[in-house]
């Protein structure tokens, strides 16, 4: 499972090639519009090649002569460019994206790193690789605070989840395990997916998955989610921990993530007390010290 930083890094070679292609096309258009410019550039190149030989031969007289010749040609070149209204930087390699300088990331006024809008393709690929292939339409801007008439409560939950993601929790407790408990059909999945996408947009590694799917996820992915920056496991229930060896798998994930203090959010419609009492014994002990994102569900 490749992170957004890895995907962007892999694309840099392609971006560099695109910049060079754009430069060559710009030069071709300029020379076609003004053959005189190509002729003088060829002369400049020839002077530079001869000067290089003179440098090797340590012929100071010739070096000075070629320097003067190039200055005169450059002056003529500048006049040609100005007369024909040609971009003086037509032969310079330019960034494809001015916002990020082709790095793939921009910085906000507060210094926060964010994936640039020019990397939409890499973002979508990362979302798909991070368990969110079925949630392409889920976007934080569509999350309604006033859904079901509980604007202040939903906004609080959203802000709490974002604080967990950013490591800004005000609690002094040390557990990195969180329980997001809320009633069914209250938008838990929508918000959870959107927060995971936000994490990726901020350059972090994140994964969204269903607890029951832990039994069928490949070993490579399981190894990855043990160490990613932010993990959300949805549809968590005590019964799930008792089937298909999920209790053992989840216990291993939580132990490794807890050791590195990596935030993990379990999303559930059940109250924490019920989960602690009924879950697999290994999971129950961890849940007892977990922190709550919201008011408990049913």
C-alpha positions in Angstrom: 0.0 0.0 0.0 1.8 3.1 -1.3 1.4 6.4 0.6 0.6 9.7 -1.1 4.2 10.8 -0.7 5.4 7.6 -2.4 3.0 8.0 -5.3 4.0 11.6 -5.8 7.7 10.8 -5.6 7.3 8.1 -8.2 5.6 10.6 -10.6 8.5 13.1 -10.4 10.4 11.5 -13.2 7.3 11.8 -15.4 6.8 15.4 -14.4 10.5 16.2 -15.3 10.1 14.6 -18.7 6.9 16.6 -19.3 8.8 19.8 -18.4 11.6 19.0 -20.9 9.0 18.2 -23.6 7.3 21.5 -23.0 10.6 23.3 -23.3 11.5 21.6 -26.5 8.1 22.5 -28.0 8.5 26.1 -26.9 11.9 26.3 -28.6 10.4 24.7 -31.8 7.6 27.2 -32.0 10.0 30.2 -31.4 12.4 29.0 -34.1 9.6 28.4 -36.5 8.2 31.9 -36.0 11.7 33.4 -36.2 14.4 31.5 -38.1 16.8 34.3 -37.5 16.7 33.5 -33.8 17.7 29.9 -34.4 20.5 31.0 -36.6 22.0 33.3 -33.9 21.6 30.6 -31.3 23.5 28.2 -33.5 26.3 30.8 -33.7 26.3 31.2 -29.9 26.6 27.5 -29.5 29.5 27.3 -31.9 31.3 30.1 -30.1 30.9 28.3 -26.8 32.2 25.1 -28.2 35.3 26.9 -29.6 35.8 28.7 -26.3 35.8 25.3 -24.5 38.6 24.1 -26.7 40.5 27.3 -26.0 40.1 26.8 -22.3 41.5 23.3 -22.6 44.5 24.7 -24.6 44.8 27.5 -22.0 44.8 30.1 -24.9 43.9 33.3 -23.0 43.8 35.3 -26.2 41.3 33.1 -27.9 39.2 32.8 -24.7 38.9 36.6 -24.5 38.1 36.8 -28.2 35.3 34.2 -27.9 33.9 36.0 -24.8 33.6 39.3 -26.8 32.0 37.4 -29.7 29.4 35.9 -27.4 28.6 39.2 -25.8 28.0 40.7 -29.3 25.8 37.8 -30.3 23.8 37.9 -27.1 23.1 41.6 -27.7 21.8 40.8 -31.2 19.8 38.0 -29.8 18.1 40.2 -27.2 17.1 42.7 -30.0 15.7 39.9 -32.1 13.6 38.6 -29.2 12.3 42.0 -28.4 11.5 42.9 -32.0 9.6 39.7 -32.6 7.8 39.8 -29.2 9.2 36.4 -28.2 9.2 35.3 -24.5 12.8 35.8 -23.3 12.5 32.6 -21.3 11.2 30.5 -24.2 14.1 28.1 -23.8 14.0 27.8 -20.0 12.6 24.7 -18.3 9.4 25.9 -16.5 7.3 24.3 -13.7 4.1 22.7 -14.9 2.4 23.8 -11.7 3.2 27.2 -10.3 1.4 26.6 -7.1 3.6 23.8 -5.9 6.6 24.1 -8.1 6.0 20.5 -9.2 6.8 19.2 -5.8 3.2 18.0 -5.3 2.7 19.8 -2.0 1.8 23.3 -1.0 2.1 25.0 2.4 -0.7 27.0 4.0 -0.2 30.2 5.9 0.2 28.2 9.1 2.9 26.0 7.5 0.6 23.0 7.1 1.7 20.8 4.2 -1.1 19.8 1.8 -1.3 17.8 -1.4 -1.5 20.2 -4.4 -4.6 20.2 -6.5 -2.5 19.3 -9.5 -2.0 15.8 -8.0 -5.7 14.7 -8.2 -4.8 11.5 -10.0 -2.3 10.5 -7.3 -4.8 11.4 -4.6 -7.6 9.2 -6.1 -5.1 6.3 -6.5 -4.1 6.7 -2.9 -7.8 6.8 -1.7 -8.4 3.6 -3.6 -5.3 1.9 -2.2 -6.3 3.0 1.3 -9.7 1.2 1.4 -11.9 4.0 0.0 -12.4 2.9 -3.6 -16.2 2.7 -2.9 -16.4 6.2 -1.5 -15.3 8.5 -4.4 -18.2 10.9 -3.8 -17.4 11.4 -0.1 -16.0 14.8 0.5 -15.6 16.9 3.7 -17.2 19.9 2.1 -20.4 17.9 1.8 -20.5 17.0 5.5 -23.5 18.8 7.0 -23.2 20.0 10.5 -27.0 20.5 10.7 -27.8 16.9 9.5 -30.6 15.5 11.7 -30.8 18.9 13.5 -27.7 18.5 15.7 -25.4 21.1 14.3 -23.3 21.7 17.4 -22.9 18.1 18.2 -21.9 17.0 14.7 -19.5 19.9 14.4 -17.9 18.9 17.7 -17.5 15.3 16.6 -15.9 16.4 13.3 -13.5 18.7 15.2 -12.6 16.0 17.7 -11.8 13.5 14.9 -9.6 16.1 13.2 -7.8 16.7 16.4 -7.1 13.0 16.8 -5.8 12.9 13.3 -3.5 16.0 13.9 -2.4 14.8 17.4 -4.0 17.9 19.0 -6.1 16.1 21.7 -6.2 18.1 24.9 -6.5 15.0 27.1 -3.6 14.0 29.2 -4.4 10.3 28.8 -1.9 8.2 27.0 -4.1 5.8 25.0 -3.9 6.2 21.2 -7.0 4.1 20.8 -10.3 6.0 20.3 -13.9 4.9 20.1 -16.3 6.8 17.8 -19.7 5.7 19.1 -22.9 7.1 17.7 -26.4 5.9 16.6 -26.9 4.1 13.3 -27.6 6.3 10.3 -25.9 9.3 11.9 -23.2 9.8 9.3 -20.4 7.9 11.0 -19.0 6.3 7.9 -19.2 9.4 5.8 -17.3 11.4 8.4 -14.8 8.7 9.0 -14.0 8.4 5.3 -13.7 12.1 4.9 -11.3 12.4 7.8 -9.1 9.6 6.3 -9.1 11.5 3.0 -8.1 14.6 4.9 -5.2 12.8 6.5 -3.9 11.7 3.0 -4.4 15.3 1.7 -2.1 16.4 4.5 0.6 14.1 3.3 -0.1 11.4 6.0 -0.6 7.7 5.5 -4.1 6.6 6.4 -6.5 3.6 5.9 -10.2 3.1 6.2 -11.6 -0.4 6.6 -14.4 -2.5 8.0 -13.6 -4.6 11.0 -15.1 -7.7 9.4 -12.8 -7.4 6.4 -9.7 -7.9 8.6 -10.2 -11.6 8.0 -9.7 -11.3 4.2 -7.2 -8.4 3.9 -3.9 -9.5 2.5 -0.9 -9.9 4.8 1.0 -7.0 3.1 -1.9 -4.6 3.7 -2.2 -5.9 7.3 1.4 -5.2 7.9 1.0 -1.7 6.4 -2.0 -0.7 8.6 -0.1 -1.6 11.7 2.3 1.3 11.0 0.4 3.9 9.1 -0.2 7.4 10.6 -3.9 7.1 11.0 -6.3 4.1 11.0 -10.1 3.9 11.1 -11.9 0.6 11.5 -15.7 0.9 10.9 -18.6 -1.4 11.9 -16.8 -2.5 15.1 -18.9 -4.8 17.3 -18.2 -7.4 20.0 -19.6 -10.2 17.8 -17.0 -9.4 15.0 -14.1 -10.0 17.4 -15.4 -13.5 18.0 -15.4 -14.7 14.4 -12.8 -15.6 11.7 -9.8 -15.0 13.9 -10.5 -11.3 13.8 -10.0 -10.9 17.5 -6.4 -12.1 17.1 -5.7 -10.0 14.1 -7.1 -6.9 15.6 -5.3 -7.5 18.9 -2.0 -7.6 16.9 -2.8 -4.4 15.1 -3.8 -2.5 18.2 -0.7 -3.7 20.2 1.8 -2.6 17.5 0.0 0.7 16.9 -0.2 1.4 20.6 3.5 0.8 21.0 4.2 3.6 18.5 1.3 5.8 19.8 -0.3 5.8 16.4 -4.0 7.0 16.5 -6.6 4.3 15.8 -10.3 4.9 15.7 -12.9 2.2 16.1 -16.3 3.3 14.7 -19.4 1.6 16.3 -23.1 2.1 17.1 -22.5 0.4 20.4 -21.7 2.0 23.8 -18.2 1.5 25.1 -19.4 -0.3 28.3 -21.2 -2.9 26.2 -18.1 -3.5 24.0 -15.8 -3.8 27.0 -18.1 -6.4 28.6 -18.7 -8.6 25.5 -15.6 -8.3 23.2 -12.8 -10.8 22.9 -10.9 -10.7 26.1 -7.7 -9.3 24.5 -9.6 -6.5 22.8 -11.8 -5.8 25.9 -8.7 -4.9 28.0 -7.6 -2.3 25.4 -11.1 -0.9 25.0 -11.3 -0.1 28.7 -8.6 2.5 28.4 -9.7 3.8 25.0 -10.9 7.4 24.7 -14.3 8.5 23.4 -14.8 10.7 20.3 -18.5 11.3 20.9 -21.5 10.4 23.1 -22.2 6.7 23.2 -24.6 5.2 20.7 -27.5 2.9 21.5 
